[in-house]
């Protein structure tokens, strides 16, 4: 990923957070990724790690219209995905996508909600979905940029993320084409 693309993603996220009155803590840990796919406009996400404790984690994320976080699941992590601003579309599967599965329930805003595997689940600002370990999911803004929250059990991006596409790399390499506006957590 080019440093210029990282810098633009950083400034776009800062502007969006400010426009929606989201104050970031001093010296937040930034994580900007194209998932190693080389197409940040289609497969990209900007994350800010707000808390990373042994028992829990909190993140604030920013995605532009047209960006999708690729299909993945977690081995151990249980998470709430929260739409903080905009509209967020998720697709969920109780097992690996492509396997014929029956409808299943996930908590949406704390209440059971039946979903058909792969059908869109749309969250408006303030709504949340709780995902147990092993629930496959992808998400993308719908109709504009989106601020997304995540509150979860302990986070381990290296060992706990399982992507459907084996070509995906959670932390892409960086091509230095201009000075860094921000350093990423893996640097």
C-alpha positions in Angstrom: 0.0 0.0 0.0 1.4 3.4 -0.9 2.1 5.8 2.0 0.2 8.5 0.1 -3.0 6.3 0.2 -2.4 5.7 3.9 -2.0 9.5 4.5 -5.3 10.2 2.5 -7.2 7.5 4.4 -5.9 9.0 7.7 -6.9 12.5 6.8 -10.4 11.4 5.5 -11.0 9.5 8.8 -9.9 12.4 11.0 -12.2 14.7 9.0 -15.2 12.3 9.3 -14.6 11.7 13.0 -14.5 15.5 13.6 -17.6 16.1 11.5 -19.5 13.6 13.7 -17.9 14.9 17.0 -15.9 11.8 17.7 -13.0 12.9 19.9 -10.0 10.5 19.7 -7.8 9.9 22.7 -4.2 11.3 22.7 -1.8 9.2 20.6 -4.3 6.6 19.3 -3.0 3.6 17.5 -3.9 3.7 13.8 -4.3 0.7 11.5 -5.0 1.3 7.8 -5.2 -1.7 5.5 -6.1 -2.9 2.0 -5.9 -6.5 3.3 -2.9 -7.1 1.0 -5.2 -7.0 -2.0 -3.8 -3.8 -3.5 -7.2 -2.2 -4.0 -7.9 0.1 -1.0 -10.9 1.7 -2.8 -12.7 -1.6 -2.9 -11.2 -3.5 0.0 -10.0 -1.1 2.6 -10.6 -0.1 6.2 -9.2 2.5 8.6 -9.1 1.5 12.2 -8.2 3.2 15.5 -7.5 1.0 18.4 -9.0 2.8 21.4 -8.4 0.0 24.0 -6.4 -3.2 23.8 -6.6 -5.0 27.2 -6.2 -8.7 28.0 -9.9 -9.0 28.5 -11.4 -6.6 26.0 -10.8 -4.4 23.0 -12.5 -1.3 21.5 -12.0 0.1 18.0 -13.4 2.9 16.0 -13.3 2.3 12.2 -13.9 4.4 9.1 -14.9 3.1 5.7 -15.6 5.1 2.5 -18.5 4.3 0.3 -17.5 1.4 -2.0 -15.0 -0.2 0.6 -15.7 -3.7 1.8 -14.1 -5.5 4.7 -13.6 -9.0 3.3 -15.4 -12.1 4.6 -13.8 -13.4 7.7 -14.5 -15.0 11.1 -12.7 -15.2 14.4 -11.6 -18.3 16.3 -12.0 -16.9 19.8 -13.2 -13.3 19.6 -16.8 -12.3 20.3 -17.6 -8.8 19.0 -20.3 -6.2 18.8 -20.2 -4.3 15.5 -21.9 -0.9 15.9 -22.9 1.5 13.3 -21.9 4.9 14.8 -22.6 7.2 11.8 -24.0 6.4 8.3 -25.5 3.1 7.4 -23.7 -0.2 7.6 -24.5 -3.4 5.6 -23.3 -6.8 6.9 -23.6 -10.3 5.4 -23.4 -13.1 7.9 -23.0 -16.9 7.7 -23.1 -19.3 10.6 -20.5 -21.5 8.9 -18.3 -21.0 5.9 -20.1 -19.2 3.0 -21.0 -21.5 0.1 -22.2 -24.3 2.3 -26.0 -24.6 2.3 -27.1 -23.3 5.8 -30.4 -22.6 7.4 -31.4 -19.2 8.8 -30.0 -18.5 12.2 -30.4 -15.9 15.0 -27.9 -13.1 16.0 -28.6 -10.4 18.6 -29.3 -7.1 17.0 -29.6 -4.3 19.6 -29.8 -7.0 22.2 -32.7 -8.9 20.7 -32.7 -12.1 18.7 -32.9 -11.4 14.9 -33.3 -14.2 12.3 -30.9 -13.8 9.3 -30.7 -15.8 6.2 -27.0 -16.7 5.4 -25.5 -14.1 3.1 -28.6 -11.8 3.0 -27.9 -8.1 3.8 -28.3 -7.0 7.4 -28.5 -3.2 7.5 -27.7 -1.3 10.6 -28.6 2.4 11.0 -26.6 4.7 13.3 -26.8 3.5 16.8 -27.6 -0.2 16.0 -25.3 -3.1 16.9 -25.0 -6.8 16.0 -23.3 -9.3 18.3 -21.2 -11.9 16.6 -20.1 -15.1 18.3 -16.8 -16.7 17.4 -17.1 -18.7 14.1 -19.8 -16.4 12.5 -18.5 -15.4 9.1 -19.1 -11.8 8.2 -18.2 -9.0 5.8 -19.3 -5.4 6.0 -19.5 -2.2 4.0 -21.0 1.2 4.2 -24.2 1.7 2.4 -24.8 5.0 0.6 -21.9 7.0 1.9 -19.0 6.9 4.4 -19.5 5.2 7.7 -18.1 5.2 11.2 -18.1 1.8 12.8 -17.5 0.8 16.3 -16.3 -2.5 17.7 -16.3 -3.7 21.2 -15.0 -7.3 21.7 -13.2 -9.8 23.8 -9.4 -9.6 23.5 -8.2 -8.9 19.9 -5.4 -10.9 18.2 -5.2 -9.8 14.5 -2.3 -12.2 13.8 -3.8 -15.5 15.1 -7.5 -15.1 15.4 -8.6 -13.7 12.0 -9.6 -16.3 9.4 -10.3 -14.9 6.0 -12.3 -16.7 3.4 -9.8 -15.6 0.7 -6.4 -17.1 1.5 -4.7 -14.4 -0.5 -5.6 -11.8 2.1 -2.9 -10.4 4.4 -4.1 -8.5 7.4 -1.1 -6.1 7.4 0.0 -5.1 3.9 3.5 -3.8 3.0 4.0 -0.1 2.7 5.6 1.7 -0.3 7.1 4.9 0.9 6.1 7.5 -1.8 5.8 10.5 0.6 6.5 11.3 4.3 4.2 9.6 6.8 1.3 11.7 8.3 0.8 9.0 10.9 2.7 5.8 11.9 0.6 2.6 11.9 0.5 0.3 14.9 2.6 -2.3 13.1 5.4 0.1 12.3 
